[in-house]
Amino acid sequence: MMKRVLSLSLLFVVMVVTGCSSAGNESAKNGGEAGQDTKQESGEDLHYDGDGGFLWKVVHGDTTLYVHGTTHLGHEDFYPLAPEIEEAYEHSDVVLPEINMFEVEVDEKETLKMASFEDDMTLKDVLSEESYTKLSKIFKDNGMDVEDYTDYQPWYVESVLAQLNYTKSELTPEYGVDLYFLQRSLADKKEIVELESVTMQNELLRNFSMDTQVLTLENSIHTYEDIPAFLDLIGYNWIHGKNEALTEQLQTGFEDMGDEYKQAVNDTRNIHMADKLDEILQKDDGKTYFAIIGSAHVLIDPSVPGELEEKGYRVERID
């Protein structure tokens, strides 16, 4: 069950990077912080022992909120994280993840029903012949049969492809930063309050237009071989605090996926999360909160820190 729940969250990571592999390679040629050398772009010689991270602090009355931009895939060398991040967690009373992966119950039958085409349409009808042929080969190479998935909509097939992708990366969900803090929260008996839910994320995916679903799946298919190394580079940029490089990776991916995708995956969700954090701050219960959300939500406008500033809070960048 854990692997399936994780894949729903990680789908957002993989869908973003499918559109920006070429942009990452181009920025590497141009040099500067936004680029890495060719070896790093190919996934070689990356190291994950660093002290980077993305952390903001908001104080309202007697209540303190930390907002930490995380990565859903991680490496054992990430830990411990930067002292400021570790201390923010230690001081917190309540941890606020996107979803609490340890309390989610997934109804697989209901998920498959929701993922199925509602008419006689099949995956083969919506994908180009080239994309379908390549997807078939990818599945075959992984001991799978594309015909087993032909009745499912592109967003669901994308989630299956995402799982294949991150198993080839140097980074794994088992070392993801969200999971790291959730496991510690359980051991430390901290209160955990979700900012979203798996149901909400599933609804987001299934409500994409068919054009957007096809676009994201076909991007994933045609950049399949490049994505693992690109995910590794995301982890590298994250742990070393390369703000400009990581922002460029994520931003370009959103641009390639179109307005509908960015609006749903980033903008609407960020506004929703900022509203929930605003409610917590306005309660002013004297507690310290530690929000752990994907880095796109803190780096790409309208970002969560930016939305909190718009609401009148003083938002301080800590790390």
Residue pairs with C-beta under 8 A, 6 or more apart in sequence:
1 104
1 105
1 106
2 101
3 163
3 173
4 106
4 108
5 99
5 101
5 104
5 106
5 198
6 72
6 101
6 173
6 176
6 179
7 159
7 162
7 163
8 159
8 198
8 201
8 202
8 205
9 72
9 98
9 99
9 101
9 178
9 201
9 294
10 72
10 73
10 162
10 163
10 166
10 173
11 158
11 159
11 162
11 205
12 72
12 201
12 265
12 294
12 296
13 71
13 72
13 73
13 162
13 166
13 231
13 234
13 294
14 158
14 161
14 162
14 165
14 166
14 220
14 227
14 231
15 158
15 162
15 216
15 219
15 220
15 253
15 257
15 261
15 265
16 249
16 250
16 253
16 254
16 257
16 265
16 296
17 227
17 230
17 231
17 234
17 249
17 253
18 216
18 219
18 220
18 223
18 227
18 253
18 256
19 219
19 223
19 252
19 253
19 254
19 255
19 256
19 257
20 230
20 248
20 249
20 250
20 252
20 253
20 256
21 223
21 226
21 227
21 230
23 248
23 249
23 252
23 253
23 256
24 35
24 41
24 230
24 233
24 248
24 249
24 252
25 41
27 34
27 35
27 245
27 248
28 35
28 36
28 37
28 38
28 40
28 41
29 35
32 244
33 242
33 243
33 244
33 245
34 244
34 245
34 248
35 245
36 233
36 236
36 237
36 245
39 45
40 46
40 233
40 236
41 229
41 233
42 229
43 170
43 228
43 229
43 232
43 233
46 170
46 232
46 233
46 235
46 236
47 77
47 236
48 75
48 76
48 77
48 78
48 170
48 171
48 235
48 236
48 239
49 77
49 239
50 78
50 239
50 240
50 241
51 81
51 82
51 83
51 239
51 241
52 82
52 238
52 239
52 240
52 241
52 242
52 319
53 68
53 69
53 81
53 82
53 84
53 85
53 238
53 239
53 241
53 319
54 68
54 69
54 238
54 241
54 243
54 295
54 298
54 299
54 319
55 66
55 67
55 68
55 69
55 82
55 84
55 85
55 88
55 317
55 318
55 319
56 66
56 67
56 68
56 298
56 305
56 315
56 316
56 317
56 318
57 64
57 65
57 66
57 67
57 88
57 315
57 316
57 318
58 64
58 65
58 66
58 67
58 277
58 281
58 308
58 313
58 314
58 315
58 316
59 65
59 314
60 281
60 282
60 284
60 313
61 284
61 286
62 284
62 285
62 286
63 280
63 281
63 283
63 284
63 285
63 286
63 287
63 288
63 289
64 91
64 287
64 288
64 289
65 277
65 280
65 281
65 288
65 289
65 291
66 88
66 89
66 92
66 288
66 289
66 290
66 291
66 318
67 277
67 291
67 293
67 298
67 304
67 305
67 308
67 315
68 85
68 88
68 177
68 290
68 291
68 292
68 293
69 293
69 294
69 295
69 297
69 298
69 299
70 176
70 177
70 178
70 181
70 292
70 293
70 294
70 295
71 171
71 176
71 177
71 234
71 235
71 238
71 294
71 295
72 173
72 176
72 177
72 178
72 294
73 166
73 169
73 171
73 172
73 173
73 175
73 176
73 231
73 234
73 235
74 171
74 172
74 173
74 174
74 175
74 176
74 177
74 179
74 180
74 235
75 170
75 171
75 172
75 175
75 235
75 239
76 175
77 239
78 175
78 177
78 180
78 235
78 239
79 175
79 180
80 86
81 177
82 241
82 319
84 318
84 319
85 319
88 290
88 318
89 95
89 181
89 184
89 290
91 288
92 190
92 288
92 289
92 290
93 190
93 191
93 287
93 288
93 289
94 190
94 191
94 192
94 193
94 287
94 288
94 289
94 290
95 181
95 182
95 185
95 190
95 191
95 192
95 193
95 289
95 290
95 292
96 192
96 193
96 194
96 195
96 277
96 280
96 289
96 290
96 291
96 292
97 178
97 181
97 182
97 192
97 194
97 195
97 291
97 292
97 293
98 178
98 194
98 195
98 196
98 273
98 292
98 293
98 294
99 194
99 195
99 196
99 197
99 198
99 201
100 182
100 192
100 194
101 178
101 179
101 182
102 182
102 186
103 192
104 197
104 198
106 198
111 156
111 202
112 152
112 156
114 202
114 206
115 152
115 153
115 155
115 156
115 206
116 151
116 152
116 153
117 151
117 152
117 153
122 150
122 151
123 132
123 146
123 149
123 150
123 151
123 152
123 153
123 154
123 157
124 132
124 150
126 154
126 210
126 213
126 214
127 135
127 154
127 214
127 217
127 218
128 218
131 217
131 218
131 221
131 222
132 146
134 221
134 222
134 224
135 146
135 157
135 161
135 217
135 221
136 146
138 161
138 164
138 221
138 224
139 145
139 146
139 149
140 146
142 164
149 156
149 157
149 160
153 206
153 210
153 213
154 210
154 213
154 214
154 216
154 217
155 205
155 206
155 208
155 213
155 216
155 217
156 205
157 217
158 213
158 216
158 217
158 220
159 205
161 217
161 220
161 221
161 224
162 220
164 224
165 220
165 224
165 227
165 228
165 231
166 172
166 173
166 228
166 231
168 228
169 227
169 228
169 229
169 231
169 232
169 235
170 228
170 232
170 235
171 231
171 232
171 234
171 235
173 179
177 292
178 292
181 290
181 292
182 192
182 292
184 190
185 192
186 192
195 272
195 273
195 276
195 277
195 291
195 293
196 269
196 272
196 273
204 264
204 265
204 269
207 264
208 216
208 260
208 261
208 264
209 260
212 257
212 258
212 260
212 261
215 257
215 258
215 261
216 257
216 261
219 256
219 257
220 227
223 230
230 249
233 249
234 246
234 249
236 242
237 245
237 246
237 249
238 246
238 295
241 319
243 299
246 295
246 299
247 299
247 300
250 295
250 296
250 299
250 300
251 300
254 261
254 262
254 265
254 266
254 296
254 300
255 262
257 265
265 296
266 296
266 297
266 300
266 302
267 302
269 297
270 297
270 300
270 302
270 303
270 304
270 307
271 302
271 307
273 291
273 293
273 297
273 304
274 304
274 307
274 308
274 311
277 289
277 291
277 304
277 308
278 308
278 311
280 289
281 313
291 304
293 304
297 303
297 304
298 304
298 305
305 315
305 317
308 315
309 315
